[in-house]
């Protein structure tokens, strides 16, 4: 009998997925058939989910978080837009996000019938508050800030964006899907404790080393989560705020297990290792003569020509370009220094 096998991570350099921590892998396997979407039938996984949300709250400066373990950053972003839209009274809602926002906001706007306005970023690729201010109006229901952008790892000025959102009567959502597990070890102001953030996405299945699918959706206020709830007539529980119905018990249990094992010391160590790797590969690109976007978080983009990227791909490297064509390396936990050394050797020889 043939056994299906996944590809190895040995040459994966542009992905935001990684090898789950062994504890997360074991927990995922134990909870493969549990459904946190039905908490009265599956109370064990439901209790783990409450604890996991509590741990995410601790990481993001929120004492009594309201939220759940989602399928990923896309779902958290859709839910943030949905909650803000449901709480507002306008018939023509709009959301203002920087151009650097993940494409999941386009999906959110599409499925929810909300206009998406994309604001400019500054020379440092962070949301430009003046441009955001120029786009908000009385129909704005949500302003979005990114804490760790997908392409360049930038952190938007979250406190300024929170002020702009609240002055306009809108909510502020922070997308920390990728950055949320490294930012606690930096000086950035990005979380619920630093600013009046209303909702946040933070994904255990990215830098958190949980199994896929494990995202996080957090809200400061209960009413914001309640704005997502629908009645559930055939279940014992009376309402459900999640977007999907049956959900992955494996995702929930693995998120809990990874955080239980790694928060905070293990994540700090990983951040330091990943950041050092990012700085090392940035220097390697520079010494080959390429322009580099400096890694403020463990993510490097370098202006490597398309033919070189293709030559690297043909040697088995899983690398992909940014929208502007730079080669992008995400220093995820599976990306080791020796992997990067071997990549740099190939780059030099090409
Ligand atoms: N937000 C950010 C900042 C991301 O980088 C990503 C994915 O890379 C997402 C959201 C979407 O996350 P997912 O693919 O888990 O839905």
Boltz pocket constraint, residues with backbone or C-beta under 6 A from the ligand:
constraints:
  - pocket:
      binder: B
      contacts: [[A, 16], [A, 71], [A, 72], [A, 73], [A, 74], [A, 75], [A, 77], [A, 102], [A, 104], [A, 146], [A, 148], [A, 149], [A, 150], [A, 175], [A, 176], [A, 177], [A, 178], [A, 203], [A, 215]]
      max_distance: 6.0
